[in-house]
């Protein structure tokens, strides 16, 4: 039977190695020390050791690897069960850390606080290349700003606001934790939910279901069936 308790749920997405795990740990550490019970579900593709970092910090964590499946489809098929795991565990806050590898990923849910993490080292043109996980985020966290100049930080933040003018933009240092207090306030003010059944994604997932989705490895038009998109080279 589904619990009627409520829990704060936050989806955190971003390109690989942008610092998602580090900023989450820096932010939830003081919150957990203050008595807040927090859990994390780490979604990734092939492999991840990040669950060990959460475990060492005393944060309950579950890890899920998509393998050959689209990370978005794997995420949406498991997030309701993840939330019920957190509800049954009596958590106050559950963070879903998603792998946004193709920049077209869409792991944000309507009515749930959506966070996108991007690092300055990816280049000032990167915000234009990232799709729904940035455009539909409530909060954009910029990392590794201590490595670039002030001018680069300002240009990067401007490019982020060009893509998503609605979101709050924060700078957080995953190594020192600088900026984590303001991020923690956003986490604490996240809306509470009871279940995700019936809720909707903020944007559609990447299209799927072609012959290659089903295991085809041969190349050629005779092997390409289903949802296929081709280029015009004429």
SEKOL-431495 format. One record per residue (C-alpha): residue in one letter; residue number from 0; x, y, z. Coordinates in Angstrom, 2 decimals, decimal comma. Layout:
{type=A | seq=NUM | xx=X | yy=Y | zz=Z}
...
//
This chain:
{type=X | seq=0 | xx=0,00 | yy=0,00 | zz=0,00}
{type=X | seq=1 | xx=1,38 | yy=3,43 | zz=-0,94}
{type=X | seq=2 | xx=2,31 | yy=5,73 | zz=1,95}
{type=X | seq=3 | xx=0,41 | yy=8,97 | zz=2,41}
{type=X | seq=4 | xx=3,43 | yy=10,71 | zz=3,95}
{type=X | seq=5 | xx=5,04 | yy=13,59 | zz=2,10}
{type=X | seq=6 | xx=8,65 | yy=14,08 | zz=1,12}
{type=X | seq=7 | xx=10,69 | yy=16,73 | zz=-0,62}
{type=X | seq=8 | xx=11,99 | yy=15,43 | zz=-3,97}
{type=X | seq=9 | xx=14,71 | yy=17,13 | zz=-6,02}
{type=X | seq=10 | xx=15,97 | yy=16,12 | zz=-9,47}
{type=X | seq=11 | xx=19,62 | yy=17,02 | zz=-10,12}
{type=X | seq=12 | xx=20,91 | yy=16,68 | zz=-13,68}
{type=X | seq=13 | xx=23,93 | yy=17,78 | zz=-15,65}
{type=X | seq=14 | xx=26,73 | yy=16,64 | zz=-17,97}
{type=X | seq=15 | xx=29,20 | yy=14,01 | zz=-16,69}
{type=X | seq=16 | xx=31,94 | yy=15,15 | zz=-14,32}
{type=X | seq=17 | xx=30,44 | yy=18,61 | zz=-13,86}
{type=X | seq=18 | xx=30,43 | yy=18,21 | zz=-10,08}
{type=X | seq=19 | xx=26,89 | yy=17,02 | zz=-9,29}
{type=X | seq=20 | xx=27,90 | yy=14,59 | zz=-6,55}
{type=X | seq=21 | xx=30,32 | yy=17,03 | zz=-4,94}
{type=X | seq=22 | xx=27,86 | yy=19,90 | zz=-4,70}
{type=X | seq=23 | xx=25,13 | yy=17,58 | zz=-3,40}
{type=X | seq=24 | xx=27,43 | yy=16,24 | zz=-0,68}
{type=X | seq=25 | xx=28,58 | yy=19,74 | zz=0,29}
{type=X | seq=26 | xx=25,00 | yy=20,95 | zz=0,48}
{type=X | seq=27 | xx=23,27 | yy=18,08 | zz=2,28}
{type=X | seq=28 | xx=26,09 | yy=17,53 | zz=4,79}
{type=X | seq=29 | xx=25,10 | yy=20,47 | zz=7,04}
{type=X | seq=30 | xx=21,41 | yy=19,64 | zz=6,53}
{type=X | seq=31 | xx=21,94 | yy=16,06 | zz=7,69}
{type=X | seq=32 | xx=24,02 | yy=17,28 | zz=10,63}
{type=X | seq=33 | xx=21,09 | yy=19,49 | zz=11,64}
{type=X | seq=34 | xx=18,84 | yy=16,43 | zz=11,87}
{type=X | seq=35 | xx=17,30 | yy=16,24 | zz=8,40}
{type=X | seq=36 | xx=17,06 | yy=12,67 | zz=7,08}
{type=X | seq=37 | xx=18,23 | yy=12,64 | zz=3,47}
{type=X | seq=38 | xx=18,48 | yy=9,90 | zz=0,84}
{type=X | seq=39 | xx=19,99 | yy=9,85 | zz=-2,64}
{type=X | seq=40 | xx=19,28 | yy=7,77 | zz=-5,73}
{type=X | seq=41 | xx=22,18 | yy=7,79 | zz=-8,16}
{type=X | seq=42 | xx=21,22 | yy=7,03 | zz=-11,76}
{type=X | seq=43 | xx=24,04 | yy=6,40 | zz=-14,23}
{type=X | seq=44 | xx=24,76 | yy=4,51 | zz=-17,44}
{type=X | seq=45 | xx=27,56 | yy=1,95 | zz=-17,29}
{type=X | seq=46 | xx=29,40 | yy=2,37 | zz=-14,01}
{type=X | seq=47 | xx=29,60 | yy=4,68 | zz=-11,01}
{type=X | seq=48 | xx=31,43 | yy=4,78 | zz=-7,68}
{type=X | seq=49 | xx=29,58 | yy=7,86 | zz=-6,45}
{type=X | seq=50 | xx=27,37 | yy=5,74 | zz=-4,20}
{type=X | seq=51 | xx=30,48 | yy=4,96 | zz=-2,17}
{type=X | seq=52 | xx=31,05 | yy=8,67 | zz=-1,55}
{type=X | seq=53 | xx=27,51 | yy=9,05 | zz=-0,27}
{type=X | seq=54 | xx=27,89 | yy=5,97 | zz=1,92}
{type=X | seq=55 | xx=31,12 | yy=7,31 | zz=3,44}
{type=X | seq=56 | xx=29,28 | yy=10,54 | zz=4,24}
{type=X | seq=57 | xx=26,54 | yy=8,57 | zz=6,01}
{type=X | seq=58 | xx=23,90 | yy=9,38 | zz=3,37}
{type=X | seq=59 | xx=21,59 | yy=6,42 | zz=2,51}
{type=X | seq=60 | xx=21,96 | yy=5,79 | zz=-1,22}
{type=X | seq=61 | xx=20,70 | yy=3,49 | zz=-3,96}
{type=X | seq=62 | xx=22,50 | yy=3,12 | zz=-7,30}
{type=X | seq=63 | xx=20,86 | yy=2,23 | zz=-10,61}
{type=X | seq=64 | xx=22,71 | yy=1,62 | zz=-13,89}
{type=X | seq=65 | xx=20,79 | yy=1,96 | zz=-17,15}
{type=X | seq=66 | xx=23,19 | yy=-0,23 | zz=-19,13}
{type=X | seq=67 | xx=21,93 | yy=-0,41 | zz=-22,69}
{type=X | seq=68 | xx=18,78 | yy=1,60 | zz=-21,98}
{type=X | seq=69 | xx=18,26 | yy=5,33 | zz=-22,44}
{type=X | seq=70 | xx=19,05 | yy=6,96 | zz=-19,06}
{type=X | seq=71 | xx=15,81 | yy=8,96 | zz=-19,21}
{type=X | seq=72 | xx=13,66 | yy=5,91 | zz=-19,79}
{type=X | seq=73 | xx=15,48 | yy=4,06 | zz=-17,00}
{type=X | seq=74 | xx=14,98 | yy=7,03 | zz=-14,68}
{type=X | seq=75 | xx=11,26 | yy=7,44 | zz=-15,26}
{type=X | seq=76 | xx=10,66 | yy=3,70 | zz=-14,89}
{type=X | seq=77 | xx=12,27 | yy=3,70 | zz=-11,45}
{type=X | seq=78 | xx=11,74 | yy=7,11 | zz=-9,85}
{type=X | seq=79 | xx=8,33 | yy=6,32 | zz=-8,30}
{type=X | seq=80 | xx=9,75 | yy=3,18 | zz=-6,65}
{type=X | seq=81 | xx=12,71 | yy=5,25 | zz=-5,49}
{type=X | seq=82 | xx=10,39 | yy=7,74 | zz=-3,86}
{type=X | seq=83 | xx=8,45 | yy=4,99 | zz=-2,12}
{type=X | seq=84 | xx=11,78 | yy=3,62 | zz=-0,84}
{type=X | seq=85 | xx=12,49 | yy=7,05 | zz=0,65}
{type=X | seq=86 | xx=8,99 | yy=7,37 | zz=2,11}
{type=X | seq=87 | xx=9,22 | yy=3,94 | zz=3,72}
{type=X | seq=88 | xx=12,60 | yy=4,94 | zz=5,13}
{type=X | seq=89 | xx=11,12 | yy=8,04 | zz=6,75}
{type=X | seq=90 | xx=13,32 | yy=10,45 | zz=4,79}
{type=X | seq=91 | xx=12,61 | yy=14,16 | zz=4,76}
{type=X | seq=92 | xx=14,38 | yy=14,73 | zz=1,43}
{type=X | seq=93 | xx=15,19 | yy=12,55 | zz=-1,56}
{type=X | seq=94 | xx=17,63 | yy=13,67 | zz=-4,25}
{type=X | seq=95 | xx=17,66 | yy=12,00 | zz=-7,65}
{type=X | seq=96 | xx=21,05 | yy=12,44 | zz=-9,33}
{type=X | seq=97 | xx=20,66 | yy=11,76 | zz=-13,04}
{type=X | seq=98 | xx=23,15 | yy=11,22 | zz=-15,83}
{type=X | seq=99 | xx=22,50 | yy=13,79 | zz=-18,56}
{type=X | seq=100 | xx=24,91 | yy=12,40 | zz=-21,09}
{type=X | seq=101 | xx=23,41 | yy=13,40 | zz=-24,45}
{type=X | seq=102 | xx=22,31 | yy=16,93 | zz=-23,41}
{type=X | seq=103 | xx=18,82 | yy=16,06 | zz=-24,69}
{type=X | seq=104 | xx=17,88 | yy=14,32 | zz=-21,45}
{type=X | seq=105 | xx=14,70 | yy=15,41 | zz=-19,72}
{type=X | seq=106 | xx=14,78 | yy=14,20 | zz=-16,09}
{type=X | seq=107 | xx=12,65 | yy=16,98 | zz=-14,57}
{type=X | seq=108 | xx=9,09 | yy=16,52 | zz=-13,29}
{type=X | seq=109 | xx=6,33 | yy=19,11 | zz=-12,98}
{type=X | seq=110 | xx=5,87 | yy=20,17 | zz=-9,37}
{type=X | seq=111 | xx=9,30 | yy=18,85 | zz=-8,32}
{type=X | seq=112 | xx=12,32 | yy=21,13 | zz=-7,76}
{type=X | seq=113 | xx=14,55 | yy=20,79 | zz=-10,84}
{type=X | seq=114 | xx=18,29 | yy=21,52 | zz=-10,62}
{type=X | seq=115 | xx=20,78 | yy=21,59 | zz=-13,50}
{type=X | seq=116 | xx=24,53 | yy=21,60 | zz=-12,80}
{type=X | seq=117 | xx=27,02 | yy=22,89 | zz=-15,38}
{type=X | seq=118 | xx=30,74 | yy=23,56 | zz=-15,01}
{type=X | seq=119 | xx=32,53 | yy=26,59 | zz=-16,44}
{type=X | seq=120 | xx=35,24 | yy=24,44 | zz=-18,04}
{type=X | seq=121 | xx=32,77 | yy=23,07 | zz=-20,58}
{type=X | seq=122 | xx=32,99 | yy=26,34 | zz=-22,55}
{type=X | seq=123 | xx=30,90 | yy=29,48 | zz=-22,89}
{type=X | seq=124 | xx=28,88 | yy=28,01 | zz=-25,78}
{type=X | seq=125 | xx=27,79 | yy=24,96 | zz=-23,79}
{type=X | seq=126 | xx=24,51 | yy=26,41 | zz=-22,41}
{type=X | seq=127 | xx=23,17 | yy=26,72 | zz=-25,97}
{type=X | seq=128 | xx=23,93 | yy=23,03 | zz=-26,57}
{type=X | seq=129 | xx=22,04 | yy=21,72 | zz=-23,55}
{type=X | seq=130 | xx=18,36 | yy=20,97 | zz=-23,95}
{type=X | seq=131 | xx=15,47 | yy=20,40 | zz=-21,51}
{type=X | seq=132 | xx=17,56 | yy=19,61 | zz=-18,44}
{type=X | seq=133 | xx=18,78 | yy=23,24 | zz=-18,54}
{type=X | seq=134 | xx=15,86 | yy=24,99 | zz=-20,24}
{type=X | seq=135 | xx=13,28 | yy=23,54 | zz=-17,83}
{type=X | seq=136 | xx=15,31 | yy=23,79 | zz=-14,62}
{type=X | seq=137 | xx=14,21 | yy=25,89 | zz=-11,64}
{type=X | seq=138 | xx=17,77 | yy=26,29 | zz=-10,43}
{type=X | seq=139 | xx=21,06 | yy=26,30 | zz=-12,35}
{type=X | seq=140 | xx=24,24 | yy=25,62 | zz=-10,36}
{type=X | seq=141 | xx=27,55 | yy=26,70 | zz=-11,89}
{type=X | seq=142 | xx=30,67 | yy=24,86 | zz=-10,71}
{type=X | seq=143 | xx=34,46 | yy=25,16 | zz=-11,10}
{type=X | seq=144 | xx=34,21 | yy=28,93 | zz=-11,33}
{type=X | seq=145 | xx=37,42 | yy=29,32 | zz=-9,32}
{type=X | seq=146 | xx=39,42 | yy=28,02 | zz=-12,30}
{type=X | seq=147 | xx=38,27 | yy=30,63 | zz=-14,83}
{type=X | seq=148 | xx=38,39 | yy=34,43 | zz=-14,87}
{type=X | seq=149 | xx=35,68 | yy=36,76 | zz=-13,63}
{type=X | seq=150 | xx=34,92 | yy=37,79 | zz=-17,22}
{type=X | seq=151 | xx=34,42 | yy=34,14 | zz=-18,23}
{type=X | seq=152 | xx=32,12 | yy=33,59 | zz=-15,24}
{type=X | seq=153 | xx=29,98 | yy=36,57 | zz=-16,20}
{type=X | seq=154 | xx=29,76 | yy=35,54 | zz=-19,85}
{type=X | seq=155 | xx=28,88 | yy=31,97 | zz=-18,89}
{type=X | seq=156 | xx=26,12 | yy=33,12 | zz=-16,53}
{type=X | seq=157 | xx=24,78 | yy=35,44 | zz=-19,25}
{type=X | seq=158 | xx=24,63 | yy=32,54 | zz=-21,71}
{type=X | seq=159 | xx=22,78 | yy=30,43 | zz=-19,16}
{type=X | seq=160 | xx=20,19 | yy=33,19 | zz=-18,67}
{type=X | seq=161 | xx=19,76 | yy=33,45 | zz=-22,44}
{type=X | seq=162 | xx=18,66 | yy=29,82 | zz=-22,45}
{type=X | seq=163 | xx=16,67 | yy=29,92 | zz=-19,20}
{type=X | seq=164 | xx=15,77 | yy=33,39 | zz=-17,94}
{type=X | seq=165 | xx=13,37 | yy=32,03 | zz=-15,32}
{type=X | seq=166 | xx=15,80 | yy=29,93 | zz=-13,28}
{type=X | seq=167 | xx=17,83 | yy=31,14 | zz=-10,32}
{type=X | seq=168 | xx=21,59 | yy=30,90 | zz=-11,04}
{type=X | seq=169 | xx=23,97 | yy=30,01 | zz=-8,21}
{type=X | seq=170 | xx=27,73 | yy=29,46 | zz=-8,06}
{type=X | seq=171 | xx=28,83 | yy=26,60 | zz=-5,82}
{type=X | seq=172 | xx=32,34 | yy=25,26 | zz=-5,25}
{type=X | seq=173 | xx=32,23 | yy=21,49 | zz=-4,91}
{type=X | seq=174 | xx=35,65 | yy=21,37 | zz=-3,23}
{type=X | seq=175 | xx=35,26 | yy=24,07 | zz=-0,59}
{type=X | seq=176 | xx=31,47 | yy=24,17 | zz=-0,33}
{type=X | seq=177 | xx=31,35 | yy=27,91 | zz=-0,96}
{type=X | seq=178 | xx=27,79 | yy=28,82 | zz=-1,98}
{type=X | seq=179 | xx=26,21 | yy=25,71 | zz=-0,47}
{type=X | seq=180 | xx=24,21 | yy=27,61 | zz=2,16}
{type=X | seq=181 | xx=22,06 | yy=29,37 | zz=-0,44}
{type=X | seq=182 | xx=21,64 | yy=26,12 | zz=-2,36}
{type=X | seq=183 | xx=20,61 | yy=24,44 | zz=0,90}
{type=X | seq=184 | xx=17,86 | yy=27,04 | zz=1,35}
{type=X | seq=185 | xx=16,47 | yy=26,12 | zz=-2,07}
{type=X | seq=186 | xx=16,60 | yy=22,43 | zz=-1,11}
{type=X | seq=187 | xx=14,74 | yy=23,07 | zz=2,14}
{type=X | seq=188 | xx=12,03 | yy=25,06 | zz=0,35}
{type=X | seq=189 | xx=11,41 | yy=22,34 | zz=-2,26}
{type=X | seq=190 | xx=7,73 | yy=21,35 | zz=-2,55}
{type=X | seq=191 | xx=6,60 | yy=18,14 | zz=-0,90}
{type=X | seq=192 | xx=5,02 | yy=15,28 | zz=-2,82}
{type=X | seq=193 | xx=3,29 | yy=12,06 | zz=-1,82}
{type=X | seq=194 | xx=3,47 | yy=10,12 | zz=-5,08}
{type=X | seq=195 | xx=4,56 | yy=10,66 | zz=-8,66}
{type=X | seq=196 | xx=1,73 | yy=8,60 | zz=-10,14}
{type=X | seq=197 | xx=-0,18 | yy=10,82 | zz=-12,55}
{type=X | seq=198 | xx=2,46 | yy=13,56 | zz=-12,63}
{type=X | seq=199 | xx=4,12 | yy=14,59 | zz=-15,89}
{type=X | seq=200 | xx=7,62 | yy=15,20 | zz=-17,14}
{type=X | seq=201 | xx=8,37 | yy=18,83 | zz=-17,98}
{type=X | seq=202 | xx=9,43 | yy=17,81 | zz=-21,48}
{type=X | seq=203 | xx=9,25 | yy=14,74 | zz=-23,66}
{type=X | seq=204 | xx=12,06 | yy=12,19 | zz=-23,56}
{type=X | seq=205 | xx=14,41 | yy=11,59 | zz=-26,50}
{type=X | seq=206 | xx=12,66 | yy=9,53 | zz=-29,18}
{type=X | seq=207 | xx=13,36 | yy=5,81 | zz=-29,19}
{type=X | seq=208 | xx=12,25 | yy=2,45 | zz=-30,61}
{type=X | seq=209 | xx=14,15 | yy=1,76 | zz=-33,81}
{type=X | seq=210 | xx=15,89 | yy=-1,41 | zz=-35,00}
{type=X | seq=211 | xx=19,08 | yy=-0,36 | zz=-33,19}
{type=X | seq=212 | xx=17,16 | yy=0,06 | zz=-29,93}
{type=X | seq=213 | xx=16,16 | yy=-3,58 | zz=-30,30}
{type=X | seq=214 | xx=19,72 | yy=-4,84 | zz=-30,75}
{type=X | seq=215 | xx=20,47 | yy=-4,43 | zz=-34,46}
{type=X | seq=216 | xx=24,18 | yy=-3,88 | zz=-35,20}
{type=X | seq=217 | xx=24,28 | yy=-4,04 | zz=-39,02}
{type=X | seq=218 | xx=24,57 | yy=-0,84 | zz=-41,05}
{type=X | seq=219 | xx=22,41 | yy=-0,07 | zz=-44,06}
{type=X | seq=220 | xx=18,92 | yy=1,16 | zz=-45,01}
{type=X | seq=221 | xx=17,55 | yy=-2,39 | zz=-45,08}
{type=X | seq=222 | xx=18,42 | yy=-2,71 | zz=-41,38}
{type=X | seq=223 | xx=16,88 | yy=0,60 | zz=-40,33}
{type=X | seq=224 | xx=13,24 | yy=0,37 | zz=-39,29}
{type=X | seq=225 | xx=11,12 | yy=2,23 | zz=-36,77}
{type=X | seq=226 | xx=11,86 | yy=5,73 | zz=-35,55}
{type=X | seq=227 | xx=14,68 | yy=6,83 | zz=-37,90}
{type=X | seq=228 | xx=15,90 | yy=10,35 | zz=-38,72}
{type=X | seq=229 | xx=18,17 | yy=10,93 | zz=-41,70}
{type=X | seq=230 | xx=20,11 | yy=13,90 | zz=-43,07}
{type=X | seq=231 | xx=19,79 | yy=15,48 | zz=-46,52}
{type=X | seq=232 | xx=23,16 | yy=15,37 | zz=-48,33}
{type=X | seq=233 | xx=21,86 | yy=16,41 | zz=-51,75}
//
